[in-house]
Amino acid sequence: MRTVPGWIVFTILRVLLFAIPLAVTLSLGVEPWIAALSAAVIGLCLSTIVLVRPRTSFATMLYNTRHRTTSRAHRDNELEDAAIASASSTAASAPADESESEGGAKNHRVEETGTARQF
C-alpha cells in the first residue's frame, strides 16, 4: 500500500481547518471579511493544537531533505571535476604547437589609439 507524503496530509488538513470555520461563519450571515479573519484565527489555533503529529512529520521530512549527506549538486560537482581532470590530462599529453609554447595563445589588447598591442 502506498502512503501519502506528510506534506500533502499537512497541507490538506490546514486548508480544511480554515475552510470549515469559513463556511460555518459565512452560513451564519457574518460579513465576508470578518468571516475570513475569524476563520484564519480559528484555523491557526486549531492547527497548532490538533496538527502536532503531522507538523512534526512535515518538519522532520524538511530537515532530512535539507541536510542530506550527499546532495545532487555534490554528485554533479564530482562528475564535473572528473571530466575536467580527464580533459586536462589529455590536453597535457597532446603536443603543444609553436604559438602555445610561448605562453599560450597570443593575447592582444586594443589601446585607445586603435592599435593592437601584445601583452
N, C-alpha and C positions, 0 to 999 in steps of 0.2 A: 504494500500500500504506500502510495506516495504522500509525503507530508507537505503541508503548505508552509512556505517560508515565514519566519517570525515577523518580518517587517510588513507582510501583507496582512496578517492577522491583526497586528497592532494598528495599522492604518485603518482597516475596516472598522474595528471597534471604536477608534477615536471618532471616525465620521458618524457612526451610529450614536455615540454619546453626545454628539452635537445635534444631529438631525431629529432624534426623538424628542428632546425638550423643545426644539424649534417648532416641530409640528404640533406639539401639545399647546404651547403658548400661542401660536397662530390660530389654532382652532378655538381657543378661548376668547378670541377677538382682541388681543393685545396689539398695539401698534407694531408694525414690522421691525422697525429699528430697535425698539425695546425688546421685542421677542428675540431678535438676533443677538443682542447684547446679553440678555439673560441666558439664552441657550449656550453662548460661549462660556460664560462664567460657570454654569451648571456642568457643562461638558468637561471643563478644565478640572473642576473639583472632583467629579466622578472618575475621570481618567486617572487622577492622582491617587485616589483611594482604591478603585477597583482593578486597575490595569497594572498592578505591581509586577506580576509574573511575566506578562507579555513585554512590558517595558524593559525589564532586566534581560530577557531573552534577546530583545532587539539590540540593547546596548552591548551585550556580550558579542553578538554577531558583528556589530560595527567595529568593536575593539579588535576582534580577531582578524577582520578584513583589513583593518588599518595597520596592524602590527604583525604582518606575515613575516616569516623568517626569510623567505626568498620571494621577492616580488617579480612580477612580469618584466618590469623595467630592468631589474638586476640581471635576469637571464638574457634579456636583449642586449644589455651592455656587454656581457661576457661574449656573446656571439660577435658583436661588432669589434671588440678588442681582438678576438681570434682572427677575424677577417683582416684587420689592419696589420696584425703581426705577420700573417702569411703573405700579404701583399708587399710589405716592406722587406721580408726575407727574399722574395722572388725578385724584387727590384734591386736589391743589393747584389744578388748573384748575376744579374744581367750586366753585360759590358757597357760601360759608360762611353758616350760619344765625345767628341772633342769639345763641344760647347759646354757640356755639363761637367767636364773635368776641370774647368776653370772656375768652379764655384756655382754650378747650377745654370739655369737658363739666364741669359743676359737680361738684366732689369734696366729699364730706361725710365727717365723722368723728364717730362717736358717742363722747361723753365718758362718764365714769363715772356721771354723773347721769342718763344715758339720753337726753339731748338731742343733736340733730344740730347740728354746727357746720361752717360752710363754711370751707375753707382754700385 
